[in-house]
Amino acid sequence: MRNFADRLPIDDVLPQFRQTLDAGGNLVLAAPPGAGKTTRTPLVLLDAPWRKDGRIILLEPRRLAARAAAARMAASLGEGVGETVGLRMRLESKISGKTRIEVVTEGVFARMILDDPELGGVACVLFDEFHERSLDADLGLALALDCQSALRDDLRLVAMSATLDDVRVARLMGRGDAPAPVIESAGRAFPVETVYLGRDPAMRIEEAVARAILRAVAEEQGSILAFLPGQAEIRRVASLLEERRLPADVDLAPLYGSLERAEQDRAVAPTARGRRKIVLATSIAETSLTIEGVRIVVDCGLSRVPVFEPDLGLTRLETVRASRANVDQRRGRAGRTEPGVCYRLWEEAATGALPAFATPEMLSADLSGLVLDLAYWGVGDPAALPFLDLPPRPAWAEAVALTKELGALDQESRLTAKGRAIRALPLPPRLASMVFEAAGRGCAGRAAQLAILLSEKGLGGPDPDLSHRLDRLCADNGQRAKDARRLAANWARQAASGGRGEAKAALSDGALLALAFPDRIAKARSGGGEFLMANGRAASLPPEHPLAREGFLAVAEIAGRAAQARILAACALAPDEVEALGAERIEARDETVFDPGSGALRRRRFRRLGAIRLGEQNLAVEASLENARTLARGAATAGVERLPWSRALNQTRDRTAFLRRAEGEEWPDLSDSALALEPEEWLAPFIVGRTSLAGIETADLDAALAALLPYELARRLDAEAPPFFETPAGSRIALDYAASNGPLLSVRVQELFGLARHPSLARGRVPVTLELLSPAHRPIQTTRDLPGFWAGSWSEVKKEMKGRYPRHSWPDDPARAQPTTRAKPRG
């Protein structure tokens, strides 16, 4: 059996582990965090006689853990990943003819066994961190056990975890009436002190975590790993910590699944000598991962999980209490390499009330993909397979109904031709069906890109507007984005290969989403980002988000409970697109209203789609002052900033706002919020005959603004807050009156040579903030005291500039020097 240079706790049980598998069958391995089970067990099986030339498959629940495990095992062999140890996961694969150990993510393995039910060339499958009970892991184990009993009695299966319901798992994996053997490793014996901090229920979780981290920084040495439910909380805690000025030797590092690989590696890598770090992580850091230098854990006690609602056919993300198994795993992170401490943000007595294990995804997930997979396997009833937990009947029935509605199953629950086509795409059935249907309209490429945004978290950023995220994805030159685009292109080619139908007019992003989620077409309720979906569920967007001003959306993802559901991913959907998709409508009364979806006045008849009312027929809108007032109110609701303000008009508003702050309320308030209060008074008289926001012209706003600024104020505005500043070199440079610290002038420093007095506005009361630029237009100094700068720090700036830009003039006395816009002054 293989010997290893370094000693790990798991080594004590490796002889027993090998002997048990040499005898044939399955086993369960329980080993605490840090024992080394992930990287030792596959290696020790390389020279097993029963392996012959078969591969060893190590399943990991997360890509970060898979990459780390593959890299560590390859390094121990003195090789790179892709040689003896390979890696196979979505968006990345490093496999060669030499590969004998494959580290595979659970979803990839489920498709491997479905495509090859005999698992040809595979000698052993190790299910690492099986306690996480993902749907793919449960499916993979059930299919592997079925394969073993019917086709491959030589196949070895191992379930491994630090916190596992080993009795039930051993019974499931046993042969006949005998359960599978259970081997336990003692693990590493570094003590971890547990400190219970409690938490004020009125305090936001981010504030409580930030305080606990600051306390840990002050009380303990070493790096910190803090567990938070999701990315949003990570960003807010990072912001709080940055505001409170951490010690200079402390680095902040986020860690979550959708983070770019380089950023993940930075969070996991050892810190530089003399530095420590704070890793803000989701549950991605609970298992199969050692973060170098961490000896302190801060645990908020919460997790974010998907919860499926069968009655609505909708999956939402919900924040729940972590299980005892989860918090034990998190606590164990503090003792992997040395004695540590774990701060818990709850009372000690509450630990016993935590659920023993996390709810298996099988019991809370959308099962439509599982329905198709089992139909492909030839099973219509999940009870026919050895699942640790059977799917709940309501969720299973809803999943069967959905797949039939998609046309993937016939009435006898057998796969149809469409069902085989969409199952072949590695996507949830709704998204696969969207790509399949889009292929018939000649827009499979765009649909596939939308699908990858929804199935690969983090691509294109966190913007709820999927169209914006898709634009960013298409412009992103990072490796992950390139891999995602390549994978989406493969899906599109696969979907289009059938050559179905004739190409039709391309669908918008919202219409494509509606193909996947017709029950989630949503209509704005009353402004402010509130929407009602066709399935009856309400959800919202932040009021300031542009999508919040849309009339209709196709919603793909939401989070939170019914009363506080938030839209995480959606696209705008035009009313005529809803009609084109075949929605049912009921005629109602005619009414002239402002439609926020189109930004126009509509005289229309209302019809219904499920729980929502939709506009169907537009009638002509008359030119009247009342309709102009309606449009003005609509403009205010949609957002005054959406009006076609020119750069000059916006600067006029900023100049007026500056003088209002400097001189008082004789100057009108022209801010968005003030203009939105009485749009009928200042805007409506100038837009009579206009029927849409798009129809409002800059000239209309110019006339309206002129009416708000009497002649005398307009004259003073030009004198006291001019739009431009003329430099001594003769350039006219626009002043930025919207800058946070007052009027700002960004100017190359050579153009101010010869200027001995600091520029000011508002009759000399307010100095201009000067942002002095290098010849390359890079900031070199910001000042509100130019003479002081000339006499003071100029000498140091001059030295640096002379070294960087030797062709330019850098005088000793700039207040008396000749201004210039050139490298050398003329003459």
N, C-alpha and C positions, 0 to 999 in steps of 0.2 A: 504494500500500500504506500502511496506517495507520502513523503516527509516534507515538512514545511520549515523554513528558516525561522520564522517568528512563531511564537506560541499564542494560541487563542483558546478560550474556554471550551469551544466546541470540539477541540481536538480530543478531549477526554472521552467523548462518546462516538467518535468517528469509526473506531474498530467495530463497535456494536452496530452502528449504522450500516457499514459495509457488509457485515456478516448477515444482517437481516435481509438486505436486498439481494445478497448472493443466494440466499435460500429461496428467493422468488416472492412475488406478491407485492403488497403495498405497506406503507408505514406512515405514522404521524410523528413529526419531530417538533417538540416544544423547546424553544431556546430563547432566553431573554435578550433584550437589545444589547448589541455589542459582543454577542457570543461568537459571531463569525459564521453563522449558518449559511448566509446567502452566498458567500464567496468560497467557502471551504467544501461544502457538500458536492457541488458539481465536479470540482477538481479531483476529489478523492475517488470519484467513480470512473475517471478516465481509463484506468487500467483494470477495471472489473472485467473478468472473463466473459460474462454474459452480455456485455455491451457489444462485443465483436466490433463491427464498424458502424454501429448505430450512433445516432446523435443523442445528446442529453439536452433536454429543453428545460430552461429555467424561466418560469413565468414571474413577471413583476407587475404590480398594479399600476405603476407610474413610470413614465419615460425617464424622468430624472434618475430614479433608482435603477432602472435598467441600464442606462448609460454608465452610472457609477459602478455597478456590479461588473459589467463587462470590462470596463477599463481596469478595475482592481485585479480581476482574475488574469487578464492578459498581461498586466505588469508583473504579476507574481511568476508568470512563465517566461518573462523576458521578451514578450512579443507585443505587437500592436493588436488592437481590436480588428477582427476580420481574418485572423489566422486561426489558431486553435479555438479561440473564443470569438464568437461572432455576435452580432446584434441585429435584431429584426423588429422594427416597429414602424408605425405610420410616419411618413416623411423621412425616414432614415433606415438604411439597411447596409450592413457591412458583413457579408457572408462570402466565403470562398470555398474552394474544393478542400482546403485543409481544415475547415471548421468542424469541430466535434462537439462543442458546447455552444448552444444558441440561447442568448438571453432575449426573451420575447415578451412583449406586452400582452396582457390577457386578451384584449380584443383581437389582436392579430392571430393568437393561437386558436381562438374560437373559429375564425374563418379557415385556418389551416386544417383543422380536423373536419370541418364541414366539407371542405373540398377534397380531403383525402381521409375517408372514414377509417382506413386501416392504419393510419399514421406510419406509412412506409418509411423505413430508415430511421425510425425513432426508437430508442431503447428505453428511455426513462423520461418522465415529465415531473418536474418539481414545482409545486404550486407555492411560491413564497408569499408570506404575509396573507395567508388565506383567511385570516380573521376579518379582513376588510370586507369580504363577502360581496364583491362586485357581481353584477349580473353576468358579465363575461366569464368570471372565475367559476361561478356556480354552473354555468352552461358548459364551460370547458371541462370541468371535472365530471359532470354527468355524462357527457359524450365520451370522455376518455374511459370511464368505468363501463359504459355500454360497449365501446370498442373492445375493451379488455375481456369482457365476459363472452362476447360473441365471436371475435375475430383474432384477438391478440393476447392469449394467455401468458405470453412471455413479456408483455409490457409491464414495467415497474412504474408505480405512481406514488408520489410523496407529497403530503400536505405539511407545510412548515409555517410556524408563527411563534411570536413571543406570548401572545394572549389569545388562546384558542379554546373553543369548546371541544376539547380533544376527545371526550367520551362519545359525543354524537358523531364527530367526523370519523373516529376510528370505527364506529359501528357501520357507518355508510360505506367505508372503504374496505371492510372485511370480506373474507371469503366464506360463504355459507353462513353458519351461525357464529363464527369466530370473528371478533373485531380485529382490525389491523393492529399490529404492535404499536405502542406509544413509547418513544424514546425522549427522555428529558435531559437537557443540558443545564448545568448550574449557572452558567453565565458569568460575567465579570463581577467581581465583588467590590466595586467602588461604592461606598455609601453615599446616599443622597438625602440631605436634610430637607424636610418639607415645611414650608412656612405658609400658613393660611392667613391671607390678608383680608378676606371678606370683600364685599363691595356694596356701596350705597346703591340701591336699585334706581334712585333718581339720577345717578351719574351715568353718562354715556360710557359704553364699554371702551371706546378709544381713550377717553380721559383716564379711566381707571388703569388701563394697560400702560399708558405713558407714565403715570405716576409710579407704578410698580417697577417699571424699567429704570426710572431715575433713581429709585431707592436701591435697586440692585447694583446699579453703577457705583453708587456711593458706598455700599456696604461690602461688596464682593469684588474679587479680582477675576479676570478671565472674560471670555466672550459670552454673549447672551443670545438665547434662542427664545423668541416670543411667539406664541401661537395665537392666531386671530382667525375669524371665520372666512374672510375673503379679501379680495384685492382692494375694495373700497376702504375697508377698515385699515388695511396695511398703509394705504396712502395717507389716510387721516392721522394715524399714529406717527408716521414719519414726519408729517408736517408739524405736529405738536412737538415732537422731540427737537426738530430743527429750530423751532421758535424759542425753545428753552435752552438752547446753546449747550450741547453736550460737550464734555471735555475734548480737548484738541486731539487726543490719541484714540478717539472712538469713531469708527466708521459705521454707517448705516447701510444695510443690504436687504432689499426685499427678496422674497423667494416664493414663487407660485408657479403653477403648471404652465401658464401661457406666457411666462417671461421668456425673453430671448435666451438662447442657450448660453451665450457668453455671460449674461447677467446671472443666470443660475450657477454657472461655474464659479463666478466671483463670490457668490454667497457661501458656497461650499468650501472654497479653497482656504488654506491656512492664511492667517493674517501676517503681515510683515512684522519683523522683530520690533518689540516695543509698542505694538498697537493692539487694540482689541476691537471687536465689532459687535453690533447688534443686528441679528438676523430676524426680520419680521416675516413670518411664514404662515402659510395655510397648513392644512393637514398633510400636505405633500412631504413635510419633514418629519412625520411621525415614525416612519419605519424605513428599514433597508438603506439607511443613509447615515453616515457619520460626518458631522460638520466639525471640522478641525477647530480646536481651541474652546469649544463650548463646554462650560461647566455650570452654567446658570440657565434655568428654564423659567419663563413667565408664561403661565397658562391661564387664558381667559375662561376656559371651561366650555367653550361653544364650538359648534361645527356648522357648516352650511351644507345642506343635502338637498337633492332633488326629490320632490314629493309629487306623485301623480294623482290626479283627481279623476277617477273613471267617469263620473257623471258628466263632467265637462270635457273629457278628453284632453286635459291640459296638465302639463308638468310645470311646476313652479319651484323656485329655490326658497328654502326655508331655513332660518337659523334656529338650531336646536341645541339642547345640552349634550355635551359629549358623553360617551359611555365611560364606565370605569376602565374598560380595556383601553380606550383611547387615551384617557388621562394617565393611565399607567405607562403606556408607550411614550407619551410626552415626557413624563417625569424621568423615564429611563434615559432620555437624551442627555441629561445632566451628568450621568455617571458612566459614560462610555469610555472615557480616557483617563479620568481622575475623579476624586471625590467632588461632589457638587451640591447645588441647592436648587430647589424648585419652589417658586412662589406661585400659590394658587389663589385666584380671585374669587374664592367662596369660603364658607365656613367649613371646618373639618367635619361637622356632623352631617353636612349635606352630601358628602362623598358617598355614603351608604345608600342615599336615595337615587343616585345616578343609575341608569340602566346598565346591566352587566355588560352587554355588547351592543355595538351599533346595529341599527335595524338593517338586515340584509337588503340590498338593492332590489332583490327579487320581490320583496313585499311592498315596495314603494315606488317602483319605476313603471314607465310606459312599456308594456310588454309586446307591442306590435312587431318589433324586430324579432323577438323570441318566437312569436307565432310563425313568422315566415321561416326562420331557421329550423324549427322543429318540423314544419311541413316539408321542407327540403330534405330533412333527415328521414322523413317518412312517418312522423309521429304527429297525431292530431290531439292527443291527450297528454299533457305533461306528466301525469301520474305514471305513464309507461316508462319514464326514465328515472334514474336514481338521483333525484334532487335532494339536497339537504332540507330545503323548505320548498314546498309547492307554491306556485303562484296563487294569489287570492282569486277566488272565482269572479268577483265583479270586474277586477282589472283584466283578467283573461278574457272575459266575455266582451268587454269594451274593445280590447285589442283585436279580437277576431272580427268584431263588427267593423272596425276601422279598416282592416286589411281587405275585407270584402267590399267596403265602400270605395276603396282605392282601385278595386278591380284586380287585386293581387291573389285573391282566393275565390274559387267558385262556391256555389251554395253547399257543396259537400266538403268544404274547407280544404280542397286540393289546390295546389299552386296552379295559377293560370300562366299563360305565356308572359303576360305583363308581370306577374308575380315573380317569375324566374328572372326576368330582366332587372327588376328593381332590387331583388335580393342579391343579384350579382354585384350591385354597386355597394361599396362598404359604407353605407349611410343608413340612418333611420328611415323607415319606410316612407314617411311623409316627404322627406327631402329627396329620397331616391325617386319617388313618384313625380315630384316637381321637375327633376332633371329629365326624366323619361318623357313627361308631357311637353316640356320645353323643347326637346329635340324635334318633336313633330312640328314645331313652329319656327324652327331654325335658330333658336336662341339657347341651345343647351350649354354653350360656353358660359354665358352670364349666370344661368341657373346653377351650374356647377360651382362657380365662384361664390355665389351666395351660400350654397350648401357647405362649402368648406369654411366659410366665416362662422357658420352656426355650429359646426362640429369641431372646429379647432379654436378654442378660446384664446382671445388676446390678439388675433390677427387683425390688423387695421385699427387697433386702438379700442377704447371703451365706449366710443360714441354710440348711443342707441340707434342712430340713423345708419342702417346697414349700407345704404348707397354711399354715404361718406366713407365708411370703413372700407368699402370695396374700392373706392377711388384711391384711398391710401395704400391698400394692399397692392394695387396695380402699379403704384409708383415706388413701392418699397423694394430696395435692392438687397435687403438682407437675405441670408441663406434660407431662413425659415420661410420667408415670403416666397422666394423663388421655388422652393420645394412644394409649397402649397399650391402655387399657380400651376406647376407642372402636374401635380396630382389631379387638380381640378380639370385640366385639359385632357388628362387620360379618361376621367369620368365622362366628360362631354363626348369624346370620341366613342367611348363604349356605348353610351346611350344613343348616339346618332348612327351607330353602325347598322341598326336594323332598317334604316331607310324608310321610316314610317311616314306616310302621308305627304302632303305638299307643304312647303314653307309658307307661313303666313306672316302677317305683320308682327314684328318683334314686340314682346310684352315688356312693360316697365318692371322695375325691380319690385314694386309693390304688387303688381299683378302676378308676377312669378311666385312671390311669397303666398299670395292668396290661393294659388294652386295647391300649395302644401297645407295651408291653414285657413280654409274657407270659413271655419267656425270662429276665426279670430279677426275677421274684418271688423274694424272698430270705427266708431264715429265720435267726433268731438262732442262733448256734452254741453258745456257752458263756458268754454274758454279755460284758461289756467292750466292746461295740460291734462284735463280729465277726459277720459274716453270710456265708451261702453261698447263691448264686443258683442258680436252676434250671438255668442253662447250665453250671454247674460252676465258675464263677469266684467266688473269695472276695473280699470287700471289707469295709471297716470304717468306723466312725464314731468320733469321740472318745468315750471312755467316759462323759464327763460330759454328753453331749448327750442330751436326752430321747428322741430316736428310738432311741438305743442300747439303751434298755430295752424297746423294742417287740419282740414276738415275730416279726412279719412285716413286710416292707417291699415296696413296688414301687419299684424303683430306676430312675432315668432317666439319671443321669450318674455316671461314676466317673473318677478320675485316678490315674496312677501305674502301675507295673508289677505283674505278677501277684502277687508276694509282698507288695506294699505298696500295693495298690489302695485308694483312699479314696473313699467315697461323697460326691458333691457335691450330689446332688439326689434326694430320695426322699419317699415318703409312707407312713404307717402303713397296714397292710392286715390286716384281721381274718381269722382262719382260716375263718369261714363265708363270707366274700367269695371266698376262694380256691376253696372248694367250689362256690359259685354260678357261678364263671367256668368251671366244667367241667374242673377238673384231675383227672388220673388218680391213683388211689391204690391202694396195695397194703396189705392188712390185715396187722397185726402184733400183738404182745402188748399186753395192757392194762396200764396203769401209772398210778398217781396221782402227778402231778408239778405243780410250780408253773409255769404258763404266763406268761412275762413279757409276751407280747403282749396278753393280756387282764387280767393282774394277778390271776389267780384260780387256785385249785387245780382241776386237771382229772384225772379218771380217764378215760383215752381210749385209742383204738386208733390206731396210727400208719399212715399211708399215704405213698406217695412221689409227688413231682412232679419229674420229671427227676432232678437230683442231690440233691434235698433231701427230708427227711421232713417230713410235715405231719400235724397232728392233724385227725381227721375226726369222730369220734363221742365225745361227752361222756357219761360215766356219773355217777350220783349219788355225791357225796363224803360219807363218813361223818364224824360229829362225834367226833373222837378227839384225844388229846394229840399223837399222832404226826403227824396231819395239821396240827394247829396249829403244830407245830414246822416242818413243811414250808412252811407259809404264812409263818411268821416268817422262815425262811431266804430265801424268795422276796421278802419285804418288804425284807430287807437287800440282796439282789441288785438289786432294782428301784431301791432308794434309800430310805434311812430318811426322807429329806426329803419323799418322796411320801406318807407317812402323814398322816392328817388332824389334824396338830398345830394346835391353836387358837392364836390370838395370845397368850393367857395362858400356855399350855404352852410355847410357844417362848420367851417372856420368862423363864419359870421356868428353862429350860435355859440361857439366856444369863446370868441372874443367878447360877446355880450355877457356870457356867464362869468368871465374873468372880471369885467368891470362891475358886475353885480356884486361879486365878492369883495372887490376893492373899494367900491364907492357907495354901495347901498341899493335899496329896493326901487330907486327911480328907474333902474334898468329892468326890463321885463325878464321873467323866467322863461327861457326857451328850451329847457331840458325836455327829454322824452317824456318824463313823468308828468311835468306840468302841462305840456301840450296835449297829453292823453286825457287830461281831466275835462276839457271843454272843446273837443274837436269840432262840434257843431258851430261854435262861435268863430273860431279863427280860420278853419279850413273849409267848411261847407260852402260859404258864398263864392269860393274861387274854383269849385269843382263841379258846378252844376252841369249836367250833361255827361259827366264821367260815370262809367258803370263798373269800373274795377280799379284795384290798386295799380295794376299795370298801366291803366289808362291815365292815371295822374301823372302830370309832367312836371319837370323841374321848374318850368316857368310858372306853374300854378303855385308851387311852394315859394318861389321868389316873390310873387305878388302878395301871398299871405304873410310872409315874413316882413315885407315892406310895410304892410298895414300895422304890424305889431311894433315897428320901430319908427316913431315920428321923425320928421326931418331933422330936428335939432339933435336928437339922440344919434341919428345916422351920421350926422356931420361930426359929432364928438367921437363916435366910435372909430372913425378913420383917423382922427387926430390922436386919440389916447390909447388905442389898441390897433395899430396899423397891421395889415396882413403880412407885410414883408419888412425885413430889416436890410438896409443897404450897407454893405461892409465897406471899410476904407478902400478895399481893392475894387469896388464897383459892382460886386455881385448883389443881386436881390434874392434873399433867402427867406422862405416862408417860416414864420414863427409858429411853433406848436403850442396852442393855448390849451390843449387837452392834457398836457403833461401833468403828472401827479403833484409835482413840486412847483407849479406855476409855469408861466410862459417859458418855453425852452427854445433856444437857438442852437442847432447843430452846425458847426462851421469849422472849416480847416483853420488851424491856428495862424498860418501865414497871412490869411486874409484880414486878420485883426491887428497886424503889426501897425504901429503908428497910432493906435487907439489908446489914449491914456485915461479915459473916463469909462466907467462901466455903464452899458446901455440900461435904460429903465423905461417903464411904461406907466400909464395912469398918472400923467402929470408928474412923473418922477418919483412916485410913491413906491413902485414895485420894481425891483431889479430883475432883469432877465436872467434866467439860468443859462449859462453858457456851457454847452458840451463841446469842448475843444477837441478837434479831430486831427489825426496825423495825415500826411499826404495820401495815405491809403484809405482815408475815411474811417479809421479805427479810433475809438475814444481814447484820449490820453489824460484828460482832466475835466472835471466838472467844477465850476466856480460861480459864485455870485459876487465876487470881488476881483475884477480883472487887474486893477493896479496892484493889489496885494499879491496876486499870482505872478505878475511880471517881476515884482521885487522879491518874491519869496521862492517858491518851488520851481520857478521857470528854469533856474540854473541846472537842477537835476534833470528836468524833462529835456532840456536842450542837449545835455550830454547823451542821453539815450537816443534822442531823435537824430543827432548828428551821426551816431554809429549806424543807425538803421537806414537813414536817408541822406547819404553824404552829398548828393547832387543838389540838395535844397539848402536855402539860406537859413541859418540859425543864429541870429544876432544876439550879442550880449545884452543889448538894451532894446527889447522889442517895442517898447512904448514910443521910441523915436525912429524905429526902422521903417523902411518902405514896404507897404503891403503888396502882396503879390498872389496871383493864382497859378504861377509857373514854378518850375523847378528852381530857376535863377531869375531874379528880377531883370527886366530889360535895362541895358546900359550898365 
